[in-house]
Amino acid sequence: MNESRICIALDFQNKEEVKKFLDKFENEKLYVKVGMELFYGEGIEMIKLIKERGHKIFLDLKLHDIPNTVKSAMKQLAKLDVDMINVHASGSVAMMKAAIEGLEAGKTGEKRPLCIAVTCLTSLDQEVLDNELLIHEPLEDVVLKWAQNAKAAGLDGVVCSPLESRVIHDNLGLDFLTVTPGIRLASDSVNDQKRVTTPAMARELTSSYIVVGRTITNADNPVETYKEVYRQFQGE
Ligand SMILES: O=c1ccn([C@@H]2O[C@H](COP(=O)(O)O)[C@@H](O)[C@H]2O)c(=O)[nH]1
């Protein structure tokens, strides 16, 4: 099975839970996402364990600070040799350029990890932009502008919802990655997400990668649910 465009969010508390989950997939090579919950709990050892098992890793720490701090942090994180890493686009073009400089300075081999920028979190909608963040532009325009900034800074793509994937690809090209959380099967609860689609819709809307957490990790049968997500995203 070609799993590489489906990224499973390993939002677990500790390595025992992760091992139990990964064991269900036996010899399947996965693309997994390690976020704040797991990395703050288990740290670098968790990354090593997942890599030893041969899985690809998106390290989702969403860096957001002044350029100098982000550059130094990325130099350290580059040593972990993960496949993908990220920052917040709202940190500015200067901050995103600094992230790339840090990754280049710290990389262990020829290639640095892919670096992508979070645009508007998939838990936000127009109402939050307008009333809490005082951003009065249409959400899609904000996402596109921040994606343009990310590309100008030399990043490889963005995190957005599948709903903005097509406008980004139309404007910035298909090679510019859209990594899209906010994925739910039709029968799922949306939980705290606001901008969601099914895997089938994400495929139609040109998502480069989909990020899937609770739909798979909370399923009665995570392997079967993963296969269902895979079938939909492949258009089978
Ligand atoms: O805009 C964003 C950025 C990151 N995420 C992360 O993706 C997963 C989604 O989990 P679900 O359980 O499928 O909702 C989670 O780890 C988030 O931190 C996001 O949802 N939206």
The ligand as a Gaussian input file, in Angstrom:
#p B3LYP/6-31G(d) Opt

LIG

0 1
 O       -4.377000      23.728000      11.225000
 C       -4.044000      22.682000      11.820000
 C       -2.737000      22.351000      12.087000
 C       -2.456000      21.170000      12.705000
 N       -3.431000      20.303000      13.080000
 C       -3.044000      19.042000      13.724000
 O       -3.533000      17.942000      12.940000
 C       -4.060000      16.923000      13.786000
 C       -5.508000      16.725000      13.466000
 O       -6.068000      15.801000      14.359000
 P       -7.574000      15.280000      14.231000
 O       -7.706000      14.368000      15.412000
 O       -7.672000      14.545000      12.912000
 O       -8.487000      16.456000      14.306000
 C       -3.787000      17.361000      15.219000
 O       -2.602000      16.750000      15.633000
 C       -3.573000      18.854000      15.129000
 O       -2.635000      19.322000      16.068000
 C       -4.716000      20.636000      12.829000
 O       -5.661000      19.896000      13.175000
 N       -5.004000      21.807000      12.191000

